[in-house]
Amino acid sequence: MGKASKVMKKSYFGTDGIRGKANSYPMTADVAMKVGMAAGVAFQRGDHRHRVVLGKDTRLSGYMIENAMVAGFCAAGMDVFLLGPVPTPAVSMLARSLRADIGVMISASHNPFHDNGIKLFGPDGFKLSDEIETRIEELIDQDLTKSLAAPTALGRAKRIDGVHDRYIEFAKRTLPRSMSLSGMRVVVDCANGAAYKVAPAALWELGAEVVAINDEPNGFNINEECGSTHPLGLSKKVHEVRADIGIALDGDADRVVIVDENGSVIDGDQIMALIAQSWHEANRLAGGGVVATIMSNLGLERFMADLKLGLHRTKVGDRYVVEHMRAHGFNVGGEQSGHIVLSDFSTTGDGLLAALQVLACIKREDRPASEVCRKFEPVPQLLKNVRFAGGAPLESASVKAIIEDARGRLGDSGRLVIRPSGTEPLIRVMAESDDKALIEQVVEDIVGVISETRTAA
């Protein structure tokens, strides 16, 4: 029975909620409505009027998923507060401040427009545990007719005004009241996504001269050659307008990468190093280090060790980072990709909040971003993806053998991480070592064998 539930658990929820191609299983209107019903039933507690806050990014399919979920929640007797396009961390924050029973974000994060997803938050603003997700999955596949609301107890839906203002004020309050970004020219790439209004507004209100790009979403252009996964356009714009810094968010603004004044990209590992050192020197850093994932660079680990601080690694996924932070008392964590979790302020990754901390460090030190934000020399790291359509290529004897051989060649001075993506049909192969030629050979060998296995299958 236990094995069956584990298999079932993967039928809807991945590492970051439910995700897939819009209008194809599981991202259909039918499933979205069932998720609304199931989550609504799962979170019924007490006799009060239950409420859900529901946000989305700027994808065309957001209209379909949003309305389907509203129907499901109302059927379960929940009142729905529609937030419109807002960052994922705004949904997390508003779930708490509006005393909602559940928060929902409709987004596929950094994926192309044709994908979409559903992320769920509890009343505490944290992403749901595996246990609660499993419970919801069980309910999705059941006939919930007898658990739904009576005709007199159906939910209502209404749009909420002032959501952007609330989030902007929340973001601004994470900096000291005396902090001003006056004199800084900042380019912000909104990825044609959920933060296209709030990010430029918050930066401007803090005193910066703001140049916003990719801030005209049309339902199709979210993440299209822009945002944190495509920072080249931001680098060019920073050069063009001679900006002090560039900020690239992703489609739902829960991750960020920085571009310095020279157009060079600063990833999540460098951002974590900067914030950790700054907070450590200010006696604000909790837990004696930071929490990152198995994908973070060995250079970050060495930098933290030099500060006599620890780097604690988790599985990939910001939810696992947050779980470890909560369990062990850390207040800084994140991923190399730019999910930065600052738990003094937020319960999930927040690209804008992380960017504000970086800007504050640059302002305090009064030095260029290229000097302030580069805390360590990254150890050479190579990541390649292999697409697969089905089967389990990592279970192949030949793949296991080449992986074992690669670990032996890297020895204690390098790292090898091979894992299936939680959001796409990909195997990710990553190696790092001070010997660049070695990691290139190791990764090529592994990718080659996985590709042969995939072709044979």
N, C-alpha and C positions, 0 to 999 in steps of 0.2 A: 504493500500500500504506500509506504514511504517513497519507493522508487517512482511509482506512478505519479505522485504529486509533484516530484521534482521535474519529471518530464513535462507535466501539464503547466508547471510554472513558467516555462519558456514559451508557451504558446502565445502569450500576449506581451508580457513585460520583459524588456531587456535591461541593459545596465542603466538606461536613462528613460524609464517609462515605456510606453508603447510607441512604436515608430514603424513607418512603412510608406509605400507609395500611395499617394492620395487616390481615393476611390477604388483601391484594391485592398483585399484582405491583408492585415487587419484594420487598415485605416479607411473603413467605410462608414457611412452614416449609420448603418445598422449596428455595427460594433460600438461606435461612439455613443449611441443612445443607450446600449446595454451597459457600457462602462458607467454612464451617468446614473442609471438605475442601481447598478451593483454598488458603486461607491456611495450613493445616497443611502441605500439600505445599510451598508456596513458602518456608516458613521452616524446613524440614528442613536442618540443618547439622551434620554430624558424627554420631557414634554414641551420644551421650549421650541419656538419657531427656528428650525434649522436653516442655515444659510451657507452658500458656497460663493466664493469669488472666482470669476472665470476670465482669464486674460488670454491673449493670443498674439502671435507676431503678424507679419504682413502678407502671408501666403494667400493666394486665391482660395485654396481649399479650406482656409480658416472659417469662412462663412458657413460652409456645409457642416464641418465638425462642431462648430460652436452651437449652431441651432439644434443639431442632433443631441448634443449633450444637455442643452437646456431642457429639451423634451424629457430626457431621461431623469434629470434631477427633479424637475417639477413633478413627474410621475411618482417619484419617491418621497414627495412632500417637502422638498427643499426649495427655499427662496434663492434665486440666482442673481448675483450682482455682476453685471457685465462691465468689464473694465476696458474693453477694446484693446488696441495694440499697446502693450506695455512690456517692459523687460521681465524676464522670468523672476529675478530677485524682487521686483515690485509686487508680484503676485504673492511671493513668500511673505513679504513685509505686511501686505494688506490683509492676508489671512489672519495675521496676529492682531493688527490694529483694529480691524473691523469685527473681531471676535467671531470669525467664520468657523464652521465645523470642518471645512475642507477648502483647499485652494487648488485650482486647475490652471495649467498653462498649456495652450495648444501651440505646439512648435516642434520643428525638427532641428532646432538649434542651427548648426553650421551647414546642414545638408541643403541641396538644391531645392528650388521652389516646389518641384513635383512630389517631394516627400512631405510628410507631416507627422506629428506625434502628439501624445498626451502625457503630460507630467502631472503627478498628483502630490499635493502637500497636505500634511495634517494640520490641526488647529494651532500647533506650536510653530508652524512655518517650515518644518523639516520635511524632506522627502520621505515617503513611506518606507517602512521596514519591509524586508522580504516576507515576513509573516502576514502583514496586512495586505500586501500585493497578492499573496497566495490566496487569502480569504476572498479578495475581490474577484480574482480569476475564477474561483469556485462558483461565486454568485453569478458571474457573467454567463456561465454555461447552464445555469438552473432556470427553471420557470419561476419567476419572481412575482407572478400575478397576486398571490395571497399576501406578499410582503409590501406591496405598494400602497400608496396613500388612499384614503377614502375620498370620494368626490368633494367633500367639504374641507379636506386637508391638503389639497394639491398646492404645489409651490407656485410662486409668482416670479417673474423675471423683470428686471429693470436695469437701465444703464446708469452708471454712477458718474457724476460730474466731479471735477477737481482731482482726479486720480493722478494726473501728471504733476500737478502742483505738490501733492502730498509726497510723492516719491522724490521730487527735486529737493524739497526741504529736508527730507530724510537724508539724502546724499550729502547735502551741504553741511548738515550737522555733524557729519563724521570728521570734519576738519575743525581745528580751533577757531573760535569766533573771530579772532584777529587775523586769521590767514586770508590773504588776498592773492589772486593770481594775476594781479595787475602787472602789465609789462611783458606778459608771456603771450606769444602767438602760438596757438594750438590748432592743429588740423585734426578733426575727428571724422573717422570713416564709420558711418552708421550702418553699413552693410545693407542698406535699403531694408532695414529690419525694425525690430520692435522699439529701439531707442532713438528713432530718427527725429523725434521731437524733444525728448527729455535730456539726452546727452548734450547737444549744443546749448540748450537753455541753461542747464546747470553750470556748465563751464563759463558761459557768458555772465551769469549772475554772480559767479565767484570772482569776476573781474578780468578774465582772460579775453584776448582778441581771438575770436573763434572763426575758423574756416571749416565749414561742414561740407563733406562730400558723401555721395551715395546716400542722400537723405530724401530721395523722391521715390518711394516704393510704388509699384504698380501691380503688385500681386504675383509678378513673374521674376522680378530682378533681385530678389533677396539672395544674398551671398554670391551673386553672379560676378565672378572675377573681382570681388571686393571683400572687405571685412577682414577679420583676423586670420582667415585661411588663405587670403590672397593679398598680402600687404604691399605688393609692388606698386600699385596705383597710389597708395598712401605715401610711399617713399618718394615717388615722383612729385607729388603735390607738396610735400614738405620742402623739397629742393626748390620747387617753382616759386613758392611764396616766402621762402627763407624763414620757415617756422622754427620755433625752439624745440618742438616735439610733435609727434603724431600719435594718435590713439586709434586703434582699430578694434572695434567690437564685432561680435558675430551676430547672427540673425536674431537671437533672443537676448543678446547682451549679457549673458552670464560668463563670457570669457573675453579676454583682452590681450592684445600684444601691443608693444610700444615701438615706435620708430624714432630714433634719435635725430639730432639736427643734420647729421650726415646722410640720413636715409637708411641707416642700418637697423635691422630688426632686433628687438630685445624680447626674448620669449618669457614664458611663465616662470621658468627656473630662475632667471636673473631678477625678475620682479619679486619672487619670494625671498631671494637672497637680500635684496635691497630693503624690503619691508622688515624682514627678520632682524637684520643688523640695526636698522633705525630704531625699532621697538626695543631691541635688547639694550641698546645704549640709553634708552629712555626708561628702562626698567618696566616696560609694558609687555614684554614677550612672556607668554605663559607656557608652561610645559617643558621648558628647557630645550626648545628646538622647534622644528616645523614638521608637518606631515605632508608627504608627497607620495607619488605612486612609483611603481617599478619602472616607469618610463623616464623619470627624471634623471638628468645627467649626473655622472659620477663627479663632475666638477663641483656641483652644488653640494654633494656630500662632503667633499674635501674642504670646501669653503666653510661649511658649518662646523666641521671638526676643528678648523683653525680658530674659530670663535669659541671653541669648547662647548658647542651646541650639537644637538643630535638631529639626524634626518631619519624620520620614521616612514617606512614605505608601506603602501597598501596596494591592493588590486587597482586596476585602472577604473576610473569612474569617480566623480567628485562626491557621490553619495558615500563611498567607502572611506574617502578622506575625511568627510564630516563625521562619520560614525567613529572613526579612530580619535578625532579631535575631541568629540564629546566624551568618549570613554576615558580619555587620559589627560584631559585638561589643557589642550593646546588652543591657541587663538589665531594661529597663522597656518594655513595649509593650502594645497592646490596641486595643479597639474602643469606640466611643461607646455601644454597646449594653450594655457592662459586662463583656465578656471582658477581663480584665486578666492579662497574663503577666509574672510576676516570675521571670526565669530563674535568679536566684541560688538559688531554692528549687524551682521547678517547671518542667516542660517543656511545660505547656499552661495555658490559662486556669483560674484557681482563684478562685471567688467568695469563699470563706472567707478565704484568705490575703490577698486584696486588702482585705477588710473589716478584718482585724486590723491591717494597716498604717495604715488610716484611723483606727481607734480609738487606735493608738499615737500618732499625730500629735495627736489631740485631747487625749489624756492629757498629753502632754509640754507642749503649749501652754497647757493649762488654760483653754481658751476654748470657747464653744459651737460645735457642729458647723456652724451657719449661718455663722460667721465663719471657721472654719478651712478648710472644704471648698469655699468659693466663691472660686476663684482668678482667674477672669476673667469678664467679661460676654460671654455667647455672642452671636455675630453671628446675626441673625434667619435661621432655617433652616426650610425647609418640605419635608416628605417626604410623597408620596402614592403609593399602590400602585394599579396597574391590573391586574386579573386577566385572563388570557387562557387559552384552552383548547387552542390549537394554532397552528401557523404561526410566523412570525417578524416580528412587527409593527415591530421596529426596523429592518428592511430596507426598509420602505416609503419611497418617494420623498417622500411628503408628511410623514412623520414625520421623516425626515432634514432636510427643509427647515425645519420648525418648530424643530428642535433647533439648527440653524445660526443661525437668526434669534435664538433666545433667548440663545445665547452672545454674539452681537454686542450685544444689549441689556444684558447683565450687564457686559460689558467686563472690565477687569482687576481691578475692585473686588469681583467676586463669583465664585461657582463653580457649575457645573452638573454633576450626576452622574446619568446614566441607565444602569441596568443591570438585567438579568434576575436575579431571585432564584436562588440556588443550591439552595434547599430547597423552594420553592413555585412554582406557575405564576403568577408575578407579575412585572410590570415596575415597578421602583422609580424614581421621579422625584424628585430632590432638588435644590433650589437654595438658595443663601445669598448674602446681600448686606446691607449696612447699610440699604438701601432695602427695607423690608418689603413695601410695596405692589407693588414691582416683582417680587419673587420670587413673590408670590401670583399675579400676572397670568401670569408666565412658566410656572409649574407648571400652572395651569389650562389655558393654551393647549396645552401639550404633552400633558397627560392627555386633553384633548378630542380631539386629533387621533389619539392612540393608540387611544382608545375607538372612534372612527369607523372606523379601520382594522380593529380587532378585529371590529366589527359587520359590516362589509362582507365580511370573510373568512368 
